[in-house]
Amino acid sequence: MALSYRTRKRLSLLILMVGMPAYVVAAVTVVNLLPRPSIWLELAVYAGLGFLWALPFRAIFRGVAQADPDAQKPEGPRPPV
C-alpha cells in the first residue's frame, strides 16, 4: 500500500505533533520508574530511545521535505537564475 505524498505529509505532521510528545512523556516516565543509573547510562538510554522512535516511521518521513512529485510542472522555459 503506497501512500500519496499528501497523505505522508499529513501523517508525518500528526506523528510529530502528537506522537512525538506522547513518546517523550512515556520514555521519561519509564526511565524514572527505574532505579537511578549513572548520568552516562541515563544519557545513553535517552539517546537510544531518541533514535529508536523514528525507525518505524522512516518510510513516512522519507521525501516529505521535497517538492510534491505529483504536482504539475510549469510549462515553458525556466527563468534565468
C-alpha distance (Angstrom), angle and dihedral (degrees) to the residues before:
residue distance angle dihedral
M1 . . .
A2 3.78 . .
L3 3.78 116.2 .
S4 3.76 119.6 -141.0
Y5 3.78 120.1 -116.3
R6 3.79 91.9 -108.2
T7 3.82 92.5 50.8
R8 3.79 92.5 48.0
K9 3.80 90.5 49.3
R10 3.80 92.9 51.3
L11 3.78 93.1 43.4
S12 3.80 92.2 49.9
L13 3.80 90.1 50.8
L14 3.81 90.4 50.7
I15 3.80 91.0 49.0
L16 3.81 92.3 49.9
M17 3.81 96.0 44.2
V18 3.82 100.0 41.0
G19 3.79 110.1 11.5
M20 3.78 98.9 46.0
P21 3.83 96.4 53.8
A22 3.81 90.3 44.8
Y23 3.81 89.9 50.8
V24 3.81 91.6 49.2
V25 3.81 91.8 51.3
A26 3.81 91.2 47.6
A27 3.83 92.9 47.5
V28 3.81 93.4 49.0
T29 3.81 91.1 46.7
V30 3.81 92.7 51.2
V31 3.81 93.3 46.3
N32 3.81 90.8 48.5
L33 3.82 91.0 53.6
L34 3.81 90.1 59.3
P35 3.80 121.4 81.3
R36 3.81 110.0 -87.6
P37 3.84 107.9 -87.2
S38 3.80 125.6 -163.5
I39 3.80 115.7 -72.3
W40 3.81 92.1 -108.6
L41 3.79 93.5 52.5
E42 3.80 90.5 47.1
L43 3.80 90.3 50.0
A44 3.81 90.2 50.2
V45 3.83 91.1 50.2
Y46 3.80 92.1 50.7
A47 3.80 91.9 46.0
G48 3.81 90.8 49.8
L49 3.81 92.5 47.9
G50 3.80 89.7 46.8
F51 3.79 89.7 56.1
L52 3.80 97.2 41.2
W53 3.81 96.6 56.3
A54 3.80 92.5 67.5
L55 3.81 99.0 48.4
P56 3.83 96.7 82.7
F57 3.81 90.8 47.9
R58 3.81 99.9 49.6
A59 3.80 93.5 108.3
I60 3.79 91.8 51.4
F61 3.80 95.8 47.9
R62 3.80 95.7 43.1
G63 3.81 111.3 109.4
V64 3.81 96.6 -4.2
A65 3.81 92.5 123.1
Q66 3.81 91.3 53.7
A67 3.78 125.5 88.0
D68 3.80 116.9 -82.0
P69 3.82 106.4 -85.9
D70 3.82 91.3 -156.7
A71 3.82 94.7 54.1
Q72 3.79 119.9 110.3
K73 3.77 112.5 -98.0
P74 3.79 115.3 -130.4
E75 3.78 113.0 -106.3
G76 3.75 124.0 -129.4
P77 3.76 132.8 41.8
R78 3.76 121.4 -35.1
P79 3.79 115.8 -106.8
P80 3.80 115.6 -108.5
V81 3.77 116.4 -95.6
